[in-house]
């Protein structure tokens, strides 16, 4: 795809203060817009260091690194010989290097030393203490970008000093590279939120769903929201699967066009479960599902509502069975997972994303119901099918493997 100078990029280039806070919705072109600004800086300035950071290395690989490579290729500037895949940095002919690093402690952020430019990607997932340790060791300027699910340190700490900081709000309308299918998806979300998507979004009589109204406020309008009421709250990210963890099996949720097929490994570790992402991809036919998962150990528990798919996968050689679902199986499976602490590996970026977004619905009075939204739940449904097989013993005293 040819590189396009989007409205988002033009707005980003006009930012001049040291601390540049970039808030916006999904597909607003925040990350893809900041990266060419950094590449231009690297081209024009000799022997400088630019650090791009996010919560974890897997987050960087699926986000900023992927966008950086695409941007460099789209603009005709990519050179394989200049990319160090082990150390995750790209060296320009000027001698300036753009490095991609993650820091899980203040000490590691301090030990990283000084840099000339800093880009904090998906900033709410990085603590202020770590961010501050990086910012104070940055000489020239800092970009901070995020989807505004709630107010955090960029608002309370950085923007509190307007002499040293500036704010930019970007929306999907600032991104002329927005694919048509994504635009259609955003319109679908608006239709879930409002009776008249083109009408007054502040009019209470136009609000169809409080949850989707707030989702659109955050991810479409780029305004601060309050995505609260998460279904799963007792979870944390771990670097790797503990050596003592025991694999019980896998869970799988089927998808195709817009929903991904997801496979999640399900481990027992003390009184916790460990979730590890094995597959999360749309457009897969059964043969492709088998080929991409055949080397994954353990039997897979899948949705029994897809008997034809399960049987075809079995004939291909996959060790997969359907999980029987009785009345209120959704509620039952959720309760099983809520009854244990969930540990999720850092590389499982889609599971982490779903854990943050999977929420209870609200009624017209703004109160949470006992029904979760039917979205952001593909990997979590896979985990739920595994839970319905392996956590049964905890709740009933019979069956299961936990």
C-alpha positions in Angstrom: 0.0 0.0 0.0 1.3 3.5 -0.9 2.1 5.7 2.1 -0.5 8.5 2.6 0.1 11.7 4.5 -3.1 11.5 6.6 -4.8 14.3 8.5 -3.6 12.6 11.6 0.1 12.8 10.5 -0.3 16.5 9.6 -1.7 17.3 13.0 1.0 15.3 14.8 3.7 17.2 12.9 2.3 20.5 14.1 3.0 19.5 17.8 6.0 21.4 19.2 6.1 21.1 22.9 8.3 18.6 24.8 5.5 16.4 26.1 2.9 15.5 23.4 -0.2 13.8 24.6 -2.2 12.1 21.8 -5.6 10.8 22.7 -7.9 9.2 20.3 -10.3 6.5 19.2 -9.5 3.2 17.5 -8.2 3.4 13.9 -7.6 7.2 14.4 -4.0 6.7 13.1 -2.3 7.6 16.3 0.6 5.0 16.3 0.9 4.8 12.5 1.0 8.6 12.5 3.6 9.1 15.2 6.0 6.5 13.7 6.7 8.4 10.4 7.4 11.6 12.5 10.0 9.6 14.5 11.4 8.1 11.2 11.8 11.6 9.8 13.6 12.7 13.0 15.9 9.7 12.7 16.7 10.5 9.1 17.5 14.2 9.8 19.4 13.8 13.1 22.7 12.0 13.5 23.5 9.4 16.1 20.4 9.9 18.2 18.4 7.3 20.2 14.6 6.9 19.9 12.8 4.6 22.3 9.4 3.1 21.6 7.9 1.4 24.6 4.6 -0.4 25.5 3.5 -2.7 28.3 5.2 -5.9 27.0 7.3 -7.0 24.1 4.4 -9.1 22.7 2.3 -5.9 22.7 5.1 -4.1 20.8 5.4 -6.9 18.2 1.7 -6.9 17.4 1.4 -3.1 17.6 4.1 -0.6 17.2 6.7 -2.9 15.6 4.2 -4.2 13.0 3.1 -0.6 12.3 6.7 0.6 12.0 7.6 -2.1 9.5 4.4 -1.4 7.4 5.0 2.4 7.5 8.7 2.0 6.4 7.7 -0.4 3.6 4.8 1.7 2.5 7.1 4.8 2.3 9.8 2.9 0.5 12.4 3.3 3.3 12.7 -0.2 4.7 16.0 -2.0 4.5 16.2 -5.5 6.0 19.9 -5.1 6.7 19.2 -2.2 9.1 16.8 -4.2 11.3 18.1 -6.2 14.2 15.4 -8.7 14.9 17.1 -10.0 18.1 17.6 -6.6 19.8 14.5 -5.1 18.1 16.0 -1.9 16.7 16.4 -0.2 13.4 19.5 1.8 12.5 19.1 4.6 9.9 21.9 5.8 7.6 22.3 8.8 9.9 23.4 6.5 12.7 20.2 7.2 14.7 18.5 4.1 16.1 14.9 3.5 16.9 14.6 0.8 19.6 11.6 -1.1 20.8 11.7 -1.9 24.5 9.4 -2.8 27.4 10.1 -2.1 31.1 8.4 -4.0 33.9 10.0 -2.1 36.7 11.3 1.4 37.6 14.8 0.0 38.1 14.9 -1.4 34.5 13.6 1.9 33.2 16.4 3.8 35.0 19.0 1.3 33.9 18.1 1.8 30.3 19.8 5.2 30.5 19.1 8.4 28.5 17.6 8.8 25.1 16.7 11.7 22.8 13.1 10.8 21.9 10.5 8.7 23.7 7.2 7.2 22.5 5.0 5.6 25.1 2.5 3.5 23.2 -0.8 2.5 24.9 0.2 4.6 27.9 -2.5 3.6 30.5 -1.0 0.2 30.8 2.3 1.5 32.0 2.6 2.8 35.5 3.4 6.5 36.1 6.5 5.6 38.1 8.0 3.7 35.1 6.8 6.4 32.6 8.3 9.1 34.7 11.7 7.3 35.0 11.8 7.2 31.2 10.5 10.7 30.6 13.0 12.3 33.0 15.8 10.6 31.0 14.6 11.9 27.6 16.3 14.9 26.1 14.2 16.2 23.2 10.5 15.3 23.2 8.0 12.6 24.2 4.9 11.2 22.5 2.2 9.6 24.7 -0.7 7.9 23.0 -3.8 6.0 24.2 -7.4 5.1 23.9 -9.1 7.1 26.8 -10.9 4.4 28.7 -10.5 6.5 31.8 -8.5 9.4 33.2 -5.0 8.5 34.1 -1.5 10.0 34.7 -1.2 11.6 31.2 -4.2 13.8 32.2 -3.4 14.4 35.9 0.4 14.6 35.8 1.6 15.5 32.2 -1.1 17.9 31.1 -1.2 19.7 34.5 1.8 21.7 33.2 0.6 23.4 29.9 3.9 25.2 29.4 5.7 21.9 28.8 2.9 19.8 27.3 0.2 19.9 24.6 -2.8 17.8 23.8 -4.2 16.4 20.5 -7.4 14.5 20.0 -7.6 12.3 17.0 -10.6 10.4 15.5 -11.1 7.9 12.8 -12.1 10.7 10.5 -8.5 11.9 10.7 -7.3 8.7 9.1 -7.8 8.6 5.3 -6.3 5.1 5.2 -9.2 3.6 7.1 -10.3 0.4 5.4 -13.9 0.2 4.2 -14.6 -2.9 6.3 -13.4 -1.2 9.5 -15.5 1.8 8.7 -18.5 -0.5 8.4 -17.6 -2.1 11.7 -17.5 1.3 13.4 -20.9 2.1 12.0 -22.2 -1.2 13.4 -21.0 -0.2 16.8 -22.7 3.2 16.5 -26.0 1.5 15.5 -25.7 -0.6 18.7 -25.3 2.5 20.8 -27.9 4.8 19.3 -31.3 4.5 17.7 -30.2 7.3 15.3 -26.4 7.1 14.8 -26.4 10.4 13.0 -28.5 12.1 15.6 -27.7 13.7 18.9 -25.5 11.3 20.9 -26.1 13.3 24.1 -29.9 12.9 23.9 -31.0 10.3 26.4 -33.9 9.2 24.2 -31.4 8.4 21.4 -29.3 6.0 23.6 -30.0 2.4 22.8 -27.3 0.9 25.0 -25.3 2.6 27.7 -22.4 0.2 27.3 -22.1 0.8 23.6 -22.7 4.5 24.0 -19.6 4.6 26.3 -17.7 2.3 23.9 -18.3 4.7 21.1 -17.4 7.6 23.2 -14.0 6.1 23.9 -13.1 4.2 20.7 -14.9 6.3 18.1 -15.1 9.8 19.5 -11.8 9.4 21.4 -13.2 11.0 24.6 -12.6 9.9 28.1 -15.0 7.1 29.1 -15.6 4.8 32.0 -15.3 1.2 30.7 -16.1 -0.4 34.0 -18.0 -3.5 35.1 -15.4 -6.0 33.8 -16.6 -9.6 34.0 -13.2 -10.8 35.2 -11.3 -8.8 37.7 -9.0 -11.2 39.5 -6.3 -11.6 36.9 -2.7 -10.5 36.2 0.0 -10.8 33.5 3.0 -13.1 33.9 6.1 -13.2 31.7 6.0 -17.0 31.0 4.3 -20.2 31.9 5.6 -21.3 35.3 7.7 -24.5 35.2 5.5 -26.1 37.8 2.3 -25.4 35.9 0.5 -28.5 34.5 -1.3 -28.4 31.2 -4.9 -29.7 31.5 -5.8 -29.1 27.9 -7.0 -26.4 25.6 -10.2 -24.5 24.8 -11.4 -23.4 21.4 -14.0 -21.0 20.1 -14.9 -21.1 16.4 -15.2 -18.0 14.2 -14.6 -17.1 10.5 -15.5 -13.8 8.9 -15.4 -11.1 11.6 -14.9 -13.3 14.6 -11.6 -15.1 15.1 -11.1 -18.7 15.8 -9.3 -18.8 19.2 -7.4 -21.6 20.9 -6.2 -21.1 24.5 -4.0 -23.4 26.5 -5.4 -24.0 30.0 -2.9 -24.8 32.9 -3.2 -25.5 36.6 -0.7 -23.7 38.8 -1.3 -24.0 42.6 -4.8 -22.5 43.0 -4.6 -20.5 39.8 -5.2 -21.1 36.2 -2.8 -20.0 33.5 -4.1 -19.0 30.1 -1.8 -18.9 27.1 -2.9 -17.8 23.6 -2.3 -20.4 20.9 -4.4 -19.1 18.0 -6.5 -16.0 17.3 -7.3 -15.5 13.7 -10.2 -14.8 11.3 -10.9 -16.5 8.0 -9.6 -20.0 8.8 -11.2 -23.1 7.3 -11.0 -26.4 9.2 -7.9 -27.6 7.4 -6.1 -24.4 8.3 -7.2 -24.6 11.9 -5.8 -28.1 12.1 -2.5 -27.2 10.4 -2.0 -24.2 12.8 -2.8 -26.2 15.9 -1.7 -29.8 15.3 1.6 -29.3 17.2 -0.1 -27.9 20.3 -0.2 -30.5 23.0 -3.3 -31.5 24.9 -6.9 -32.3 24.0 -9.1 -29.3 23.0 -12.5 -28.6 24.4 -14.7 -26.7 22.0 -18.3 -25.4 21.6 -20.6 -28.4 21.2 -23.0 -26.2 19.2 -20.5 -26.8 16.2 -20.7 -30.6 15.9 -20.0 -30.6 12.1 -16.8 -28.5 12.6 -15.7 -30.7 15.5 -16.2 -33.9 13.5 -14.3 -32.5 10.5 -11.4 -31.6 12.7 -11.4 -35.0 14.3 -11.3 -36.6 10.9 -8.3 -34.4 10.0 -6.6 -35.8 13.1 -7.2 -33.1 15.8 -7.9 -34.3 19.4 -11.0 -32.2 20.0 -14.2 -32.8 21.8 -17.4 -30.8 22.3 -18.3 -29.4 25.8 -21.9 -30.1 26.6 -23.7 -26.9 27.5 -26.8 -27.0 29.7 -29.2 -24.2 30.8 -27.3 -21.0 31.7 -24.0 -22.5 30.5 -22.7 -19.0 29.8 -23.3 -17.9 33.4 -22.0 -21.2 34.8 -18.8 -21.0 32.8 -18.1 -17.4 33.8 -18.7 -18.3 37.5 -16.2 -21.1 37.2 -13.5 -18.8 35.9 -14.4 -16.1 38.4 -13.8 -18.6 41.2 -10.0 -18.8 40.5 -7.2 -16.3 40.0 -6.3 -16.0 36.3 -2.7 -15.7 35.2 -2.2 -14.8 31.5 1.1 -14.9 29.7 2.4 -11.5 28.4 2.4 -12.9 24.8 -1.3 -13.5 25.0 -2.2 -10.0 23.8 -5.7 -10.8 22.5 -6.6 -12.5 25.8 -5.4 -9.5 27.7 -7.3 -7.1 25.4 -10.5 -9.1 25.9 -10.1 -9.3 29.7 -9.9 -5.5 29.7 -13.0 -5.0 27.5 -15.4 -7.9 28.4 -18.0 -6.2 30.6 -21.5 -6.6 32.0 -24.3 -5.0 30.2 -26.1 -2.0 31.8 -29.8 -1.5 32.0 -31.6 1.8 31.2 -31.0 3.0 34.8 -27.2 2.5 34.3 -27.1 -0.5 36.6 -25.1 -3.6 35.6 -27.1 -6.6 34.7 -26.0 -10.3 35.1 -25.6 -10.6 31.4 -22.2 -9.9 29.7 -22.0 -8.1 26.4 -21.6 -10.4 23.4 -18.3 -9.0 22.2 -14.6 -9.1 23.1 -15.1 -12.7 24.3 -13.6 -15.1 21.7 -10.5 -16.2 23.5 -12.4 -15.9 26.8 -15.1 -18.2 25.4 -12.4 -20.7 24.6 -11.1 -20.4 28.1 -14.6 -20.8 29.4 -15.1 -24.1 27.5 -11.9 -25.4 29.1 -13.1 -24.2 32.5 -16.4 -26.0 32.1 -14.4 -29.2 31.7 -11.5 -28.8 34.1 -13.0 -26.6 36.9 -16.1 -28.6 37.4 -14.6 -30.5 40.4 -14.2 -27.3 42.3 -17.9 -26.4 42.1 -19.6 -29.8 42.1 -17.2 -32.2 43.7 -17.4 -34.5 40.7 -15.6 -34.8 37.4 -13.1 -32.3 36.2 -9.3 -32.3 36.5 -8.5 -29.5 38.8 
